[in-house]
């Protein structure tokens, strides 16, 4: 069973089975039977209740269980929760699964070209932290989670080795 929240508002309780191009099951207690066909890279065609829908998957974040899709040209954001997510939430354990980070290490040997943050700065997941040059390429290291920069160990213009500590959260 899945609870799918659409655009942060509407929630569907679904239990669907996919068998080839056939989809059967229930959505909010109503019986569902549809045909779905993959027509391209991340593109699908769905026939439900004699209506045709073109679906494009724009973004899929499997770790966060979030999707952004376009159905007949209209964009939708989907948050998907399964029975285990609901159980963890009901037990108050859903925040334990959040990734706790304490530092950022160099993924490869290289030269620190630029440091884009300061100590004490609050950063969001995906925000750029520093630029590391390796093999004549500039690599922007990004924050793996939300947090506050505790200490910057790396110094601009210095060489670093693989797994060397650069920034502490």
N, C-alpha and C positions, 0 to 999 in steps of 0.2 A: 504494500500500500504506500502511496506517495501523496503528500500534501504539496501542491504546487501553488505558490503565491504569484499572481500576475500583477506586474507594475506596483507591487507593494500594497495592493488593495484586495483584490478578489482572490479567494482561496478555493481550489478544487481538491476534493478528496478522490483520488483515482486508484483503481486497481486494474491495470491493463496487462494483457498478454500479447506478445508479438510473435507471430508464427509466419515467417516469410513476409509476404506483402499484406497479410491480414492482421488487423488489430481488433481484439475483443476485450470486453470487461465492463467496468462501471466507472462513472464519473458523477460525483455527488449523488450516488444512489441510483442513477439512471443507466440503463443498459447502453453500451456503446459498441458499434460495429463499424469498422472503417477499412479502407484499402489505402496503403501507403507505398510509394515507389521512390527509390533514390534515383534522381534524374541528373545528378551532377555532383561536383565536389561541394558537400554541405548544402545541397539543394534537394528538396523533396516535393512530391505531389501527393496530396491527401484528398480522398473522396469520403465525406462524412455526411450522412443524411441527404444523399443526392446532390451535395454541394461540393464544388471543387476549390481546393486551397493550394496555393503555391507557398512553400515554406523555405526560407533561407536561414541557415544557422550562421549568425554574424559572429558570435563569440561564445565559447564554451569553456568555463572554468570548472573542471571536474573536481578539483580539491575543495572549492567553495560551494560546489553544487549550484552554480548559477549559469543561466543561459540568456543570451540576447538573440531573439529571432525576429524575422520579418515575415508576416503572414499577409499575402496579397498586398504587399507594399507598406503595411502598417507594422511599426516596431513594437515589440513586447519584451519586457525583462521578466525572467522567470527565476524564482528561488524554489529549489526542490528539496524536500525533506522526506526521508524515509522513516520507517517505524523505529529504527535505532536512534535517529536524530531526535524524534519525539520523546523516546524513553529517556535519553540523556538530559533533555530539557526538563522533563517532569521531575527527574531526580536532582536537578540543579547541578549537573555535571557537564553541561555543554560548554562552559568556558575552560574546562580543564583541557579540552582537545586543542585549544588555541596554542599555536606554536610560541614558545618562550625563547626569545633570542637574547644572548648576552654579548655577542661580539660578531664582527665581520672580519673574515680572513681573506687574504689574497688567494684567488682561485688558481693563479699561475704566477711564475716569476715575472717581474716587470718593473717599470719606473712609474712612480706617482707623479702624474702631470699636474693635477689640480685637486684640491679638496673643496667640495661644494657646500659643506656644512660647518657649524661651529659647535663647540661644547655647550651643552645645555639646551640646544635647539631641539624642538619637537619635530619629528618626521613621520610621515605616513608611509604605509606599505607601497613600494614601487617608486618612491622618491629617490632621485639621484643623490649619491653620497660623495663619490670621488671618481676621478678618471685615472685609469691605469693603462699605461702603454705597454703592450707585450707583442712581440713579433711584428713590429712596425704598424700595429693596429691600436686604436684608442678604444678602450673598453670602459663603459660607464657602469660602475657597481651601484646597485640600487638596494634600498632598504627591504629586507625580507618581511618586515612587519612594522606596525606602528610602534613608536617608542621615543625615548629622549636620549640624545647623545650624551653619554657619561664622560667619555674621554676619547680624544683623537690621538692615536699612537703614531700613525703615519705622518711623514713630513714631505711637503712638496719638494720634488726634485731628487728624492732618494730612491734607491733600488730596493725592492722587496723580494723575498723568496716565497714560493708556494706555501700556503697555510700560515703565513706570518700574520699576526694580529695587526689589524689596521684601525678599527674603531670598536669601542666598547659601548654597549647600551646599558 
